[in-house]
Amino acid sequence: MMVLDVQGDAFVTFVATLPQHRGKGFVTALMRQALKEAQQRGRTTTTLQASKLGQNAYARLGYRPLREQHLWKLRP
């Protein structure tokens, strides 16, 4: 996980869990701690960049979709 402070916002990205540890509440606990620390630093909002894989966990934390972003790759 990486949290970048951008003015009053805490931008959260690169949240990842190994497959064998998914569904055990690790992301929820980690996110709650990160959001608590962001608030202590004076951040008033948070923005999350995430895949659909974690959408249920993020929705339970109160996040809602803003827009969808697509990544493209080209391999030889």
C-alpha positions as CSV (number, residue, x, y, z in Angstrom):
1,M,0.0,0.0,0.0
2,M,1.1,3.5,-0.7
3,V,-0.5,6.7,0.6
4,L,0.5,10.0,-1.0
5,D,-0.6,13.3,0.6
6,V,-1.8,15.7,-2.0
7,Q,-2.9,18.9,-0.4
8,G,-5.8,17.9,1.8
9,D,-6.3,14.5,0.2
10,A,-4.7,11.1,1.0
11,F,-4.3,9.3,-2.3
12,V,-4.3,5.5,-1.7
13,T,-2.9,3.1,-4.3
14,F,-1.0,-0.2,-4.7
15,V,-3.1,-2.0,-2.1
16,A,-2.3,-5.7,-2.6
17,T,-2.9,-9.0,-0.8
18,L,-1.5,-12.4,-1.6
19,P,-4.1,-14.8,-2.9
20,Q,-3.9,-17.1,0.1
21,H,-4.6,-14.2,2.5
22,R,-7.6,-12.6,0.7
23,G,-10.9,-12.5,2.5
24,K,-9.4,-12.5,5.9
25,G,-9.8,-8.7,6.7
26,F,-6.2,-7.7,6.2
27,V,-7.1,-5.0,3.7
28,T,-9.8,-3.6,5.9
29,A,-7.5,-3.4,8.9
30,L,-4.7,-1.9,6.9
31,M,-7.0,0.7,5.3
32,R,-8.5,1.7,8.6
33,Q,-5.1,2.3,10.1
34,A,-3.9,4.2,7.0
35,L,-7.1,6.4,7.1
36,K,-6.7,7.1,10.8
37,E,-3.1,8.2,10.2
38,A,-4.1,10.3,7.2
39,Q,-6.7,12.1,9.4
40,Q,-4.0,12.6,12.1
41,R,-1.9,14.3,9.4
42,G,-4.8,16.7,8.7
43,R,-6.1,15.1,5.5
44,T,-9.8,15.7,5.1
45,T,-10.5,13.4,2.1
46,T,-9.2,10.3,0.6
47,T,-9.0,9.0,-3.0
48,L,-8.5,5.4,-3.8
49,Q,-7.1,3.8,-7.0
50,A,-8.1,0.1,-7.0
51,S,-9.1,-2.8,-9.2
52,K,-12.5,-4.5,-9.2
53,L,-11.0,-7.3,-7.1
54,G,-11.2,-5.2,-3.9
55,Q,-14.3,-3.3,-4.6
56,N,-16.4,-5.0,-2.0
57,A,-13.9,-4.3,0.8
58,Y,-13.6,-0.6,-0.3
59,A,-17.4,-0.2,-0.5
60,R,-17.6,-1.5,3.1
61,L,-15.2,1.2,4.1
62,G,-17.5,3.8,2.5
63,Y,-15.7,4.3,-0.8
64,R,-17.9,4.7,-3.9
65,P,-16.8,4.5,-7.6
66,L,-16.0,7.8,-9.2
67,R,-14.9,6.6,-12.6
68,E,-13.3,3.7,-14.3
69,Q,-9.8,3.7,-15.6
70,H,-8.3,1.3,-18.1
71,L,-4.7,0.3,-18.4
72,W,-3.3,-1.0,-21.7
73,K,-0.2,-3.0,-22.5
74,L,1.6,-4.1,-25.6
75,R,3.8,-7.1,-25.5
76,P,6.1,-8.2,-28.3
